[in-house]
């Protein structure tokens, strides 16, 4: 049984059964894109389940946040990356051993795999020894490594590898190739002859030129000639080769279970922090959020849509950040303003920030104070499906109803442009009804709508997406906290078309 | 081994597609003339075009493309160093005296290079083993040719006086002793591996053999069982053979051999390459001198004077010459033409004004040509010539009116000017011919004035032909000590002599004469 976990304070914890499939809100919040980007390049560790399940207690989050803080130390991060690389090398060596057919080759690859494993463990132990580690997780790791690398099983393994390596490097031989005949015998190798040739031509070798070299393909397999030669060499060094076989049989189960689990789980952090490092810059900060399970006065400074940043950053397109906060009895953001102005993105940011915080991960933004939710529900517009005979309005209502039957006051609901398929009167009425339920439950909610009137309800905060004042075609993607003013956009367009009062007076000659 | 006939201590590096890069994909002559021309930097294409250097190169080449390319490279890569110029002048004097011997050496180079290309063709394998084989054959050929070269040195060395040739012949005798030739041939024999390859190896990654190293094959291992029983080292020696039809087996065997042959192939290839470069350099260097000899003969045939110029250190401004003429024009017209005398001691700026079609451009070209020829070490077309050595000669000539882009004319001129400025440094030389006249006189003058003043401030030597009166008059009235004003001569009766004499800029450019002649005589 493994003795500690880098993901859970209690090593007996593991991801639950539900975590094996993607949560329903993932695609609405574009978290699926985020997770795909995070685990790209880390597929072998099967990390997705870890990203599907948010934690349920503040302490569980704190356990991971401590670890993330420790990982701010680049020496620790480098040590772990080199550990990860070592384990990967070990695995490729083992895979290689499995693929090959020649007996003595398989054994040698196995020996190399074990040697890499031992080195990797020892190096990580040494690297961690003098680091200042504050997290419970890494302290436990250090303790474990210390114990394990001094256990008699491990130390004797290391000694035997060294012994065997020395024996194998003493194997040298000479091939005499005459036509199609090869003769093999023991021999010391020497560079003397090459040096002599070089000396003879010394006068002609002064120019610095690109030296000729025939490139030979490097591949681990041996062809039958090499195999035959190796067999003849083995006949001349029987003790060495039988020692190699004995080592393999004795050490088949060398890999420690705790090490294996740590190797997988630590990549949860490495993968995520790798992504953060790629995105992070002066304008796109990340922070470790304050998470509370009692306070709903959430706040974020310079938060941004991580999925958008993943897509735009490589192209050098700047990503707009937004601030939000709720104070006192405020619970609901009602977002209005021009389309394509960043309304949906704002809603996603709110959801992403909360979910990522619930994983114990750093979140986009300069600072963040977030709420520990129990569940997230989203209601985004769907394509009308032909297989679905209900009307769109009916569908909307059914979906929202099912949300309200399962949510609790600790849930988060994100609603995007509901009731667009009906009249304004209906939409207003239904929207108000939905919001009233949310207000009554006192839960955190985002409501993206085109109806200014909905911003007037209690517990709501009005947020408006904006356009550049002098050119209404340029979206700023900034969503600001201010009363809804459906007019400014229309006025801006009028100015551009020169149909404002002043413009008309100017254009019409007197 | 380096010939060092163009520079005392270093190789000449042809810049524009002469020497094929390693490895040799094509020979220079496989390239088209246009392609070769496009390799020249644009500023040098302008110089070539403006001074009509093509005529010069053709005369030096006498129909040989190789000589043409060499002449172009050496002339355009002029050296700003009087020592090297004098070094080359001495060698050229030797070549004039011993043209026959020089042609013989040139022939040996040619044969070596052709022989080399027969061995290393585009279909020569790139494997270590095939490189070893071809290198051994090429080296055997080269060694033969080097021995031949040494013999020429022994037979004729005495008649050469220049430092360059004396050092070259001494080097051949010093580096190619008889013993050395014997040991070279011996090791080449050994490396053709008559008794097979002896290779040592170790166990590498995954027990695959590695560090394959070639050893000298001394003892051929005992063949018969009796010999095996009797052999001193009874420790096991095992053999196996590869079946005749086992092609993968043979490929595997070749790979092992190849790995061990890599180092010797590298050495052999490098040595071959070195000697190939030696012959190539020698051929290029001699080709240049042969070109100079051709040019001298051509001009003398026309009855024109030719002299060895006196170079001055950079910065010691002078432009002193007697009977300076435009060789290209003479070669093109195939007749002797009128030369000019000039004496501009200590002048940074020479400004030439005067009658249209009065020989200004021809004079300007003759100055540029003589400067270039002096700086490559050749004789120059004049009775006597002396000038300070410049760091680069550049030309800014007015281009023929291009109807399609008349509006962009000044734009184009200034673009070219800016391009030239990229290449300038103190003691460079710029020849201007009717530049910046694409706009009105006032603007053109102002542009010219600003450019000229800036260049003078940067100590650039300028020869400027202009009819921008405001510009030339303005400079004249400044009474600058470092400027010389020349004028195309016109006799009182209006007749042109095509002589350039000292004289202040005058208001009229004698266009009236031209007008009269064309309109009255027709």
Interface residues (C-beta under 8 A of the other chain):
Chain A: X96 X100 X102 X104 X105 X107 X108 X109 X112 X168 X169 X171 X172 X173 X174 X175 X176 X177 X178 X179 X180 X181 X182 X183 X184 X185 X186 X187 X188 X189 X190 X191 X193 X194 X196 X197 X198 X200 X201 X203 X204 X205 X206 X207 X209 X210 X211 X212 X213 X214 X216 X220 X222 X223 X224 X225 X226 X228 X229 X230 X232 X233 X235 X236
Chain B: X1 X22 X126 X127 X128 X131 X175 X183 X184 X187 X191 X195 X196 X197 X198 X199 X200 X201 X202 X203 X205 X206 X207 X208 X209 X211 X212 X213 X214 X215 X216 X217 X221 X235 X236 X237 X238 X239 X240 X241 X242 X243 X244 X248 X249 X250 X251 X252 X253 X255 X256 X257 X258 X259 X262 X263 X264 X265 X266 X267 X268 X269 X270 X271 X273 X274 X275 X277
